[in-house]
Amino acid sequence: MLIGLGLLAPLSMKLGKVSLRLASAYGSLALFLAVFPANIKMAIDWSSREMPAPLIGYGRLPLQIGLLYWSWSLIKELRK
């Protein structure tokens, strides 16, 4: 929740010398990277369940890739 609130902070708010929004963008990227292996494991574990559980398990993976791309794009934009 703190990362999400940090992403909503004004650009003028600083955390040390870095904007709070940029620090939160890096935090979101780290969070999404840390959670991705767990989502892969969940998809594998749920593959033997009845439908629609496997679809949900594997459907989360492209969403996670999209979130990683969004975080990286935000970081690139804020570093300009």
N, C-alpha and C positions, 0 to 999 in steps of 0.2 A: 504494500500500500504506500510505503514511503517513496518508492521509486516512481510510482504513478503520480503521486502528489508533486514530486520533484520535476516531473516532465511538464506539469502545468504551471510551474513557477515562472515569473517574468524573467526575461533575459538579463535584466540588470542585477538580479540576486546572485551573489557569489558564494562559493564554498572555497575559502582560501583565495587563490588566484583564478580559479576556474568557475565558469557559470554553473549554477546549480542544475540547470536543465541539461548541460553537457555531461556533468557527472552522473545524473540520473539516466541519461541515454547509455552511457557506458555500463551502468549498473543493470539496466534492462538487457543489454547484450549479454553480459555475464550470466544473468539469471536464465535467459533463454538457452544459452549454451550449456549451463549446468543441468537443466531439466530435460534436455533433448535425449540423453541416454536412457533416462527413466521412461520417457514416452516410447522409445524403441522397445524396451523390455516389456512395457505394458501391451504394446501391439502384438508382440510375439506370444506373450502369455494369454492374451484374449483371442488368439487365432483359433483355438480349439473350442471356444464357447459357441452357443447358438447365435444366429443372426439376431439383431444387428450389432452385437458387441464387436465382432472383428472389423466391421466397417467403421465403427467409432474409433477403435484403437488405431487403425491404419489411417483414418481420416485426419487424425490429430497431427500426423507427421508433416503433411504439406502446410498446414496452418502454422506449425512451429517454424518451418523454413521461411514462410512469409513474415513472421514476427522478427526473425533474425535479420532478414533483409531490411525491414522497416527500421529496426534499431540502427543498423549500419548506415542507412541512408540519412537518418536523423543526425548521427554523429558527424558524417561528412558535411552536412548542411550547416551544423552549428560550429564547425571548426573553421569555416570561411572567414 
